[in-house]
């Protein structure tokens, strides 16, 4: 059966006038849980990137760390911002005090523009997350490289001792 144009318009209008009921109760519940989760996790605690390859030494310091650039030094790798920069075996085999790939990466990262004014003072601060079993010679080379890249505020990441 062929519909006339008037009948087609009437059928189309009837299809478009049907309302869908949207149940917002479940959606409101999800947003409530999401807001609760975000509020409960927005504390003032900075979490350093965790690595199973690094076991941090323990400390009983009470001062909270500030947000800085993190250099992770494990028994095998040197990592900056999640990128492997150098192998520890190559660094220890090199006679010089400066680790060239690390210096190049730090100089590149130090040229990034700081957006927030309160982060401007921390732009030359760096945190070294070194495994507690790395040799001092390697730690000294990392520190010398940071100093050569004009990072004057060097901190070490430590794990806080549990109160006994």
matplotlib code that plots the C-alpha trace (Angstrom):
import matplotlib.pyplot as plt

x = [0.0, 1.4, 1.2, 0.4, 2.8, 0.3, 0.2, 4.0, 4.3, 1.7, 3.5, 6.9, 5.4, 3.9, 7.3, 9.1, 6.6, 7.2, 9.1, 11.8, 11.9, 15.4, 16.0, 18.6, 18.7, 21.6, 23.4, 23.2, 24.5, 27.5, 28.3, 28.0, 30.4, 32.8, 32.7, 33.3, 36.2, 37.8, 37.4, 38.8, 41.9, 42.7, 44.9, 48.2, 50.3, 52.7, 53.2, 56.5, 56.5, 57.0, 59.3, 59.9, 63.5, 64.2, 64.2, 64.4, 66.4, 64.4, 64.2, 62.2, 61.9, 58.6, 58.9, 56.7, 58.4, 57.8, 57.0, 60.2, 61.7, 62.5, 65.6, 65.1, 68.4, 68.0, 70.6, 70.3, 68.9, 68.7, 65.2, 64.0, 60.2, 59.6, 62.2, 65.3, 68.3, 71.3, 72.4, 74.2, 76.8, 77.8, 77.8, 80.1, 82.4, 82.8, 85.6, 84.2, 82.1, 79.3, 76.7, 76.2, 72.8, 71.4, 72.9, 71.3, 67.9, 68.1, 69.0, 66.2, 63.7, 65.0, 64.2, 60.5, 58.4, 56.9, 53.2, 52.3, 54.1, 54.4, 56.3, 58.9, 61.0, 61.1, 62.1, 65.8, 65.0, 65.4, 64.7, 67.0, 65.2, 68.2, 68.1, 69.7, 72.2, 73.6, 77.3, 78.3, 80.4, 77.2, 75.3, 78.2, 78.1, 74.3, 74.7, 77.6, 75.5, 72.6, 74.9, 76.4, 72.8, 72.3, 69.9, 71.0, 68.4, 69.1, 66.9, 66.9, 63.7, 63.4, 60.8, 59.4, 60.0, 57.0, 56.5, 57.3]
y = [0.0, 3.3, 6.3, 9.7, 12.5, 13.7, 10.3, 10.0, 13.3, 12.2, 8.9, 10.6, 13.1, 10.3, 8.5, 11.6, 12.4, 9.2, 10.1, 7.9, 7.9, 8.2, 6.9, 9.2, 7.5, 5.1, 8.0, 10.2, 7.2, 6.8, 10.5, 10.5, 7.6, 9.3, 12.6, 10.7, 8.8, 12.0, 13.9, 11.1, 10.7, 14.4, 14.6, 16.5, 13.4, 13.1, 9.6, 9.0, 6.5, 3.0, 0.5, -3.1, -2.7, -0.1, -0.7, 2.6, 3.1, 3.9, 7.2, 8.6, 12.1, 13.9, 16.5, 15.9, 15.8, 18.4, 17.7, 17.6, 15.9, 12.2, 10.3, 6.6, 4.6, 0.8, -1.9, -2.0, 1.2, 5.0, 6.2, 9.8, 10.6, 6.9, 6.8, 4.6, 6.9, 4.7, 1.3, 1.1, -1.3, 1.2, 4.1, 2.3, 1.2, 4.9, 6.7, 10.2, 11.7, 12.9, 10.7, 12.3, 10.9, 11.8, 15.3, 15.8, 14.6, 16.9, 19.9, 19.2, 18.9, 22.0, 24.1, 23.3, 26.3, 26.3, 27.1, 27.7, 30.4, 28.4, 25.7, 28.1, 27.8, 24.0, 24.0, 23.4, 20.8, 17.1, 13.9, 10.8, 7.5, 5.2, 1.6, 1.1, -1.4, 0.8, 1.6, 5.0, 5.6, 5.4, 7.7, 10.2, 10.2, 10.8, 13.7, 15.2, 15.0, 16.7, 19.5, 19.9, 20.2, 23.1, 21.3, 22.8, 21.3, 17.5, 15.4, 11.6, 9.6, 7.5, 5.2, 6.3, 3.8, 2.2, 3.2, 0.2]
z = [0.0, -1.0, 1.4, 0.3, 1.2, 3.9, 5.4, 5.3, 7.2, 9.8, 10.3, 10.6, 13.1, 15.2, 15.3, 16.5, 19.2, 21.1, 24.3, 25.8, 29.5, 30.8, 34.3, 35.9, 39.3, 38.2, 36.5, 39.7, 41.8, 39.5, 39.7, 43.5, 43.8, 41.3, 43.3, 46.6, 45.0, 43.7, 46.9, 49.0, 46.8, 46.5, 49.6, 49.9, 49.6, 46.6, 45.4, 43.7, 40.8, 42.2, 40.7, 41.7, 40.5, 43.2, 47.0, 48.7, 51.9, 55.1, 57.0, 59.9, 58.3, 58.9, 56.1, 53.1, 49.7, 47.1, 43.5, 41.4, 38.4, 39.4, 38.3, 39.1, 39.5, 39.7, 39.6, 35.8, 34.4, 34.9, 34.1, 33.8, 33.4, 32.5, 29.8, 30.1, 29.6, 30.3, 31.4, 34.8, 33.4, 30.7, 33.1, 35.5, 32.7, 31.6, 33.4, 33.4, 36.2, 33.9, 32.3, 28.9, 28.0, 31.5, 31.2, 27.7, 29.0, 32.1, 30.0, 27.6, 30.5, 32.2, 29.1, 29.4, 30.3, 33.7, 33.5, 37.2, 39.1, 42.3, 40.4, 39.1, 42.2, 42.0, 38.4, 39.4, 42.0, 41.3, 43.3, 43.0, 43.6, 44.0, 45.0, 48.4, 47.0, 44.1, 44.4, 45.7, 42.5, 40.5, 42.9, 42.7, 38.9, 38.9, 41.4, 39.4, 36.2, 37.9, 39.1, 35.6, 34.2, 36.7, 39.1, 42.4, 44.7, 44.8, 47.1, 47.7, 47.9, 51.0, 52.4, 55.7, 58.5, 60.1, 63.7, 65.9]

ax = plt.figure().add_subplot(projection="3d")
ax.plot(x, y, z, "-o")
ax.set_aspect("equal")
plt.show()
